[in-house]
């Protein structure tokens, strides 16, 4: 179960069963939301897609917005987990930065439709749920901030500490560029070439 899924009330108290059923709901809803959009997808269609009756599905969620929240949180959890896999405390800040950027760009390539879904549909969430999803985005950005700060401490990256937050957000946007502009970029670069060039440009900014 994703970290934030307990925000959504459930009539079922068996946490393992809640986890299994919500995973079903997420899988079915993701495909529908990407294909039809959030507003054109009905809860009945989601239930049918994930193999549950409408009554059973409502034992695990209360609204269609709950489903969207679970989908967005699942995507963020996947992004965060994949980034953390790439990190090692034994590496220098520079090595970790290169590795994390490669993983970030790879994930953006593999999950680009999911990431696009977050940015297209998050506005449909209630205020508090939308705020929670945006906080997850900030937490993922903070992983890059930690790497940059490690590089400053071990002298493998040369960067004004006041520029660290901006640089971390730049890295996030660099990866997301593939999601939003791949329709044009893919005519000129493979994802690997795009990653290599973007990483080289960023490292130039961190080299004296």
C-alpha positions in Angstrom: 0.0 0.0 0.0 1.3 3.5 -0.8 2.3 5.7 2.1 -0.7 8.1 1.8 -3.5 5.6 1.0 -4.6 5.6 4.7 -6.0 9.1 4.0 -8.9 7.4 2.2 -11.5 5.8 4.5 -12.4 2.2 4.0 -15.4 0.2 5.3 -13.1 -2.9 5.4 -10.7 -3.2 8.4 -8.5 -5.9 7.0 -5.5 -3.9 5.9 -4.1 -6.6 3.6 -7.4 -6.9 1.8 -7.7 -3.2 1.5 -4.2 -3.1 0.0 -5.0 -5.8 -2.5 -8.4 -4.3 -3.6 -7.0 -0.8 -3.9 -4.2 -2.1 -6.1 -6.9 -3.6 -8.3 -8.7 -0.3 -8.4 -5.5 1.7 -9.2 -4.6 -0.6 -12.1 -8.0 -0.4 -13.6 -8.4 3.3 -13.1 -5.0 4.3 -14.5 -5.8 2.8 -17.8 -9.2 4.4 -18.0 -8.0 7.8 -16.8 -5.2 7.8 -19.4 -7.5 6.7 -22.2 -10.6 8.7 -21.4 -9.6 11.3 -18.8 -10.8 11.6 -15.3 -14.1 13.4 -15.9 -15.3 11.1 -18.7 -14.6 8.0 -16.7 -17.4 6.7 -14.5 -17.1 4.8 -11.3 -19.0 2.0 -12.8 -16.5 1.7 -15.6 -13.6 1.7 -13.0 -15.4 -1.1 -11.1 -15.9 -3.1 -14.3 -12.3 -2.6 -15.4 -10.8 -3.8 -12.1 -13.2 -6.8 -11.8 -15.3 -5.6 -8.8 -18.9 -4.8 -8.4 -19.8 -1.2 -7.9 -20.9 -2.0 -4.4 -17.7 -3.8 -3.5 -15.6 -1.0 -4.8 -17.4 1.5 -2.6 -16.3 -0.5 0.4 -12.7 0.6 -0.3 -13.3 4.2 -1.6 -16.0 6.8 -1.1 -15.7 8.9 -4.3 -14.2 8.9 -7.8 -11.8 11.6 -6.5 -10.6 9.1 -3.9 -9.6 6.8 -6.8 -7.7 9.7 -8.5 -5.9 10.4 -5.3 -4.9 6.8 -4.9 -3.7 6.7 -8.5 -1.6 9.9 -8.2 -0.1 8.7 -4.9 0.8 5.4 -6.4 2.6 7.1 -9.3 4.6 9.3 -6.9 5.4 6.3 -4.7 6.8 4.5 -7.7 8.9 7.5 -8.7 10.2 7.9 -5.2 11.1 4.2 -4.8 12.9 4.0 -8.1 14.9 7.1 -7.3 15.9 5.7 -3.9 17.0 2.5 -5.5 19.6 4.5 -7.5 21.2 6.1 -4.4 24.1 4.8 -2.3 25.6 6.5 0.7 29.0 5.2 -0.3 29.1 7.2 -3.5 30.2 10.8 -3.9 27.6 13.5 -4.4 28.6 13.8 -8.0 28.4 10.0 -8.6 25.0 9.9 -6.9 23.8 12.9 -8.9 24.6 11.3 -12.2 23.1 8.0 -11.2 19.9 9.6 -9.8 19.5 11.8 -12.9 19.8 8.7 -15.1 17.2 6.9 -13.1 14.9 10.0 -13.0 15.0 10.3 -16.7 14.5 6.6 -17.3 11.5 6.6 -15.1 10.1 9.7 -16.9 10.5 7.7 -20.1 8.8 4.6 -18.8 6.1 6.3 -16.8 5.5 9.3 -18.9 1.8 8.7 -19.5 1.4 8.3 -15.7 3.3 11.5 -15.0 1.2 13.4 -17.6 -1.9 12.1 -15.9 -0.9 13.6 -12.6 -0.4 17.1 -14.1 -3.5 16.9 -16.2 -5.9 15.7 -13.5 -4.5 16.8 -10.1 -6.6 19.9 -10.4 -9.7 17.7 -10.1 -8.8 16.7 -6.5 -10.3 18.4 -3.5 -8.1 21.1 -2.0 -6.5 19.0 0.8 -5.9 16.0 -1.4 -4.3 18.2 -4.1 -2.1 19.8 -1.4 -1.0 16.3 -0.3 -0.1 15.3 -3.8 1.9 18.4 -4.4 3.8 17.8 -1.1 4.8 14.4 -2.4 6.3 16.2 -5.5 8.3 18.4 -3.2 9.6 15.4 -1.2 10.8 13.8 -4.4 12.6 17.1 -5.4 14.2 17.1 -1.9 16.0 13.9 -2.8 18.0 15.8 -5.4 18.5 18.6 -3.0 20.1 16.1 -0.5 22.4 14.8 -3.2 23.5 18.2 -4.2 24.2 19.1 -0.6 26.3 15.9 -0.2 28.3 16.9 -3.3 29.0 20.3 -1.8 30.1 18.7 1.5 32.5 16.2 -0.2 33.7 18.9 -2.7 32.7 16.8 -5.8 30.1 19.5 -6.8 30.8 23.2 -6.7 27.5 25.1 -6.2 26.4 28.1 -4.2 24.3 26.6 -1.4 21.6 29.2 -2.0 21.2 27.7 -5.5 20.6 24.2 -4.3 16.7 24.3 -4.2 16.6 25.9 -7.6 19.0 23.3 -9.1 16.9 20.5 -7.5 13.8 21.8 -9.2 15.6 22.3 -12.5 16.6 18.6 -12.4 12.9 17.6 -11.8 11.8 19.8 -14.7 14.6 18.4 -17.0 13.2 14.9 -16.6 9.6 16.0 -16.9 10.5 17.8 -20.2 10.7 14.3 -21.8 7.1 13.7 -20.6 5.7 17.0 -22.0 7.9 17.4 -25.1 8.8 13.9 -26.1 6.5 14.3 -29.2 9.1 16.7 -30.5 12.3 15.7 -28.8 12.0 12.0 -29.9 12.5 13.2 -33.5 16.0 14.3 -32.6 17.2 12.3 -29.6 16.8 8.9 -28.0 16.0 9.0 -24.3 19.6 7.9 -23.6 21.1 10.8 -25.7 18.6 13.3 -24.1 19.8 12.1 -20.6 23.5 12.3 -21.5 23.2 15.9 -22.9 21.0 17.2 -20.0 23.3 15.6 -17.4 26.4 17.1 -19.1 24.9 20.6 -19.1 23.9 20.4 -15.5 27.3 19.2 -14.4 28.9 22.1 -16.2 27.1 24.3 -13.8 28.6 22.4 -10.8 32.2 22.4 -12.1 34.6 25.2 -11.2 
